[in-house]
Amino acid sequence: MKKLLLIIIAAMILSDGLFALDAPQISIQNLRQKGMGGVRLSVLDDQYSIMNNPAGPAKKEKKWVSIIQAQATVSGDFFDLFDNREKIINAATGDHDIDNETWNFLSRFKLSVGTTPLYITLLNILPLGFNLAIFDSLNVRAKANPDVPIPTLDFLAYNDTAAVLNFSTEIGRYLGLNKDMFALYVGANAKLIHRIQLGRENMDIFYLVNLGGGNFSELDVRRALAFGMDIGATLALFENRALALSLTLNDFFRTKFSWIKPASLNSVGDILGEGEDTGKAYINPSLCIGAAWKVGTILPWVMEGLILSADIRDIFDYDIVPFLKIYAGFEFALLKVLRIRGGIYQGYLCGGVGIDIPILPLEIDAAYWGEELGRYPGSQRLDNFGVTLNIVF
């Protein structure tokens, strides 16, 4: 039983993405965003602006080169850990088998520790309004299937290597807008994504034992190359562009993955080689709107640079409950070097802190956020704690 528990925990290593039938969205771990309630469309003053909103780099006035260096994230149903402690201890000591309820509880725990996948941005460095992001990310998701005679696990892992070329500019001056009061920014992203995905549904205990022994022959392994595009716009209003209203349409012509299954799995080269065509999957378009208001300094040294922001995402995805589409949060500076954050993430409280060291090209972000894995609020909460270290020039 101890070996089985270790196998279950190992299946959660490097977990981050969502299990879904459609092709998952490309995912970037942004702990500033998580600590602020998940808002991103109109918070465009950091190295993630190219991914938050295609119009974002044009709104930034300074040049940025950024590299994410390291991160650690742990996730699970921590609030119910005390209530389940006896069952977990009994299962770990081998006194009895894991029941469905405990199996489902354990499946929510995830851990990611180590160097962060590659993420580099060049913002306002290239000529003619072009910007670039290159990154690699690994996402793993395990989902338990309780209330069946033999508990099973659905498993999905995918590695994305992506290059995002952005073009963004300010067009308000061409439309005759008062430049002191209004600014209109527009942009587009062209994305080239190489994805390697492996998974299997309804893995039972016996298959998990084989998996722990290094037998991956029955996993569904495939790869695909996809091209996608995003468009976005931000209207900045009033003096100092204090209010920003944003709209984005991601994957607006459906980003298509044409899957190829390798003929064998003897080496990594087999995965990258030629194989059998196994069909297509799509990332569907996603329309989102958001707003951010730079309130400014409320109390010197204690609450400076206050930002309030809110997003409504996936507006036309009717499979998502409307309440789960809402994100809202705030950020302010404390003692000049600390950034205090908080908000509502899909109905759950969240918070975070950022440390910006002026004499070093170094940022440290930490965040807690809860997210909903079920189809309705309060169904299956997942608690997340994360720390990221960024190198920013």
N, C-alpha and C positions, 0 to 999 in steps of 0.2 A: 504493500500500500504506500510506503514511503517513496518507492521508486515511481509509482504512478503520480503522486503529488508533484514530484520533481519534474516529470514529463509535462504535466499541466502547466506548471509555472514556466517551464522553458518555452512552451508554446506562446506565452504572453510577451516574451522578450521583444523589445523594440516595437511595442504596440502603439498605434496612433490612429489609423484610418477607421472608416466605418465599413461594416460588412453590408453589401448591397448586391442586388441582381444586375443593375446597370453598372457600367464602368464608373468607378469612383472618380471624384474630382482630384486633380493634382493638389497636394497638400503641403503647406509650408508652416512650420511651427513658429508662431509669432506670439511670444508671451506678453509683450506689451498689449497686444490686441486682446488676448485672453483675460488679462487682469482688468481691462476696461469694459468687460461685458461682451466681448466678441465684436465690438464695432470696428469697422475698417474702411468703409467707403469714403469717408470724408476726413479721416485722420491721416494726412498725407505728408507729414513732416519728418518721416524717418526712412530708413533704408528699404522698408517693405512697400513703399508707395507704388512701385511698378506692378506689384502683385495685388495690392488692395484696390486700385482703380487705374485703368490705363491712362487717364488724364493726369494722374498724380505727379509724375516727374516734372511736368511743365509748371506746376504750382510751386515746386521747390525752387528756391533761388540759389542755393549753394550747391557745390559739387560734392558728390559722395562716392567713395569706394568702400564697400563693406564686405566682411567675411564673418560668417558665423563659425565660431571655433569649437564650442563644447556645450553640451546640455545634459540634463538628467530629468526624467519625468517618471512619476509613479502614479498609477490610477487604480481605482477600485471603489467598492462600496464600503468606505471606511466608517460611516456613521452606524452601520449595522454590524460592525465587526464584534463589538462586545456581546451582542445578542447571539451570535453564532460561534462564540469562542469554544464552548464545550464540544460541539459537533466537529469543529476543525481539529481540536486536540485529540479527540477520539479517533478521527480518521487518520491523523498523522501517526498515532501510536499503533494503529492496526486493530483496534478493538472491534470495529464493525465496518461494513462497506459504506461508501459515500452514497447518501440518498439524493434524490433529485433536487431538493431544495438547497442542500449544501453544495452540490455540483454546480448549480446555477450561480450561487454566490461566489464560488471560487473562480468561475470563468470570467468574472468582471475585473479581476486583478491583472494589471499590466505593469511592466517595468521597462524603462529605457535609460541606460546609463552609458556614457562614453562620448566620443567625439561626434559632433553633429554632422550629418551628411553635408556635402559640399553646397555652399550657397554664396555666390558672389554677385554683387550688383555694381554696375557702372552707371551712375546717374548724373546727367548734365556734363559728362566727360566727352562723349562722342559728338561730332558735328551734326548740323542740320536737324537737331531736335530728336536724335535717336538715343535710345538707352538700351541696356542689356542686363539680363539676369541669367545665370547658369547655375543649375542646382541638381543634386541627386538626393532622393529621399526614399527611405524604406518604411513601409507601413504594414503592420500585421494586425489582424483582428480575429479573435476566437469568440464564438458565441455558443453557449450551451443550449441544448434542447431538453428542457425538463419535462416531467409528467409523461414519460414513456417507460415501458418495462426495462429497457437498457438505456441509460443516459448516453446521449451522443453529443458531438461537438462539430460545429461548422467552422472551417478554418480558411482564411483568405490572407495572403501576403502578396504585396506588389512593390516592385522597385521602379521608380520613375527617374529617368535621366532626361532633363528638359533644358531647352534653350528658349528664352523669351526675348524677342526683339520688339522694342516699344518705339512708337513715334507719338509725340505729344507736343501740343503747342497752345498758345493763348490766342484766341480769335476775336475776343471782344472788341479790340481796337478796330478791326475791319468792319464790325457791325455798328459802329458809331456809339458804343457804350461809353459813358463817363468813366474814364480810367481810374479816377479817384474813388469811385463808389461801386463800380462793377468790374468784374473780370470773368471771362468765360474760357474755360480750358477744355480741350477735347483730346482724345488719344485712342490708340488702337494697339493691341498686342497680337503678334503672330507667334504661335507656340509650336515647337517641334518636340514631341514626346516619344521617348522609347520606353516601353513598359514591359517588364517581365513579371508574370503573375503565376502564382501557384496556390492551389487550394483544394479542398474537398469538403463535401457536405456529409453529415451523418457519420462522422468517424466515431466508432465505438471504442470501448476499453481495449479490445484486442488489437485494433489497428494502431491505437496510441502506443502500445507496447512495441509494435513493429517500427513505428516512427522513432521511438526512443532508441531503438537498436540500429538506426541508420538506414532503414528500408523505406525509400521514398518512391518506389516504383508505381504505386497506385495513386499518387498525387496527380492532379490535373495541372500540368506545367505548360505554359504557353507564353508567347511574346508577341508584341505588336508595335508598329510605328504609327503615330497619329499626328495630324496637323490640325490646329485649332486657332480660333481668333476670338478676341474680346474687344469690346468697344466701351468707352466711358466718357462722361462729361461731368464737370464741376463748375457751378456758378458761385463765385465768391462775391459777397455783398458787403457794403458799408465800408467805413474807414478801416484801414489795415486788414481788409479782407476778413473781418471778424466772423462772419457767418458763411458757411460753405454748404451748398446743396448739391448732392451727387446722385448720379444714375449710372448703372453699369448693366451691360448685357454680355454675360460670359458664354463662351462656346455657342455663339449666336447661329451658326449653321450646323450644329451638332458635330462634336468632335468624334470622328469615327476611328475605332481600332479594328484592324483586320487581323484576327488571331492566327498564329501559326504554332502548331504543336510539334516539338522536336521528335525525330524518329527514335531517339534513344536518350538516356540520361546518365551516360557514363562519365561525363565531364561538363564543365561550364561551356566548353566549346560546342557541345552538342545542343545546348539551349540556344546559343547564338547562331547555329547553323541552319540549314534549310530543313523544312519539315512539312507537315500536312496542314492545309488550310482548314480551320475549324469554325469559321463563321465570323461574325462581326458583333461589336458592342459599341455603344454610344454614350458620350456625356451630353446630356440634353441641355438646351439653353436655360439660363437662369437670369431673371430680371430682378434687380435689387435697387432700392433707393435708400439714401441716408442723409444725415445732416450733422454738422458739428458747429458749435458756437464757442469761440475763444473769448471767454468772459474777461480774462485778464487777472490782475492782482487784486485779491480781496483783503489780504493782510500781509504786509511785507515780511519776508523770511518764513512765514508760517503757511500761507496759501497764495502762491504766486503762479501766474500762467494757467489759471483754471480753464479746462476744456470740458464741455459737455457734448455728448454725441449719442446718436441712435441710428440703428439700421433696421430695415425690413427686407429680408432676403427671400429668394426663391418664391416670388410673389405668385407665379402661375403654376407652381407645383402643388396640385390639389391633394397629393398623397401625404403632405406635411400639414399637421394641425396648425392653424394660423398663429396660435400662441407661441409655437416653437420657432416661428420665423422672426421673432422680435429680439433685438439685442440693444442694450443701452448701458452707458457708463460715463465715467469722469476720470480726470487726471489733474493733479496740481503739483507744484514743486514745493518741497519743504527743505529749508536750510540750503537752498541753492542746488545741492547735489542729489537730493532724494526726490523721486517721483512717486507719489502716492496715488494708487488706482483702485477703483471699485466699480461695481455695476451689477446688472441683472443679465445672466447668460441663460437663455431659454427658460426663464422663470426661476433660476437658481442664483443665489448670491455668489459673487466672485470678488476677488481682490488681488492686488499685486503691488510690488515695489520695484523701482528701477534706480540704479546707482550709475551716475554719469561722472567719471573721473576726468576733470578738465585737462590735466597735464598729460594724460595718457589717452591713446585711441582705443578706449575700453569702455564697454557698457555691460552692466550685469542686470538681468531682469529675473524676477521671481514672481510666480502667480499661482493662485488657486482658482479653479473654476469647476462648476458642476455642469454636466450636460445630460440631455435626455436621450437614451438609447431606444426607448420604446416609441410607440406611435401616438401617445398622448401624454400630457404633463403629469409627472408623478409616477409614471409607469416603471421606469428602470433608470434611476439616477446613477451617474458615474462621476465620482470625485477625482479630480486631477490636481497634482502638485508638480510644478516644474521650475527649473532654474536654467537660464541660458547666459552664456558669455559671448559677447559680440566684439569683434575688432572693427572699428569704423574710422575711416580717414576723411 
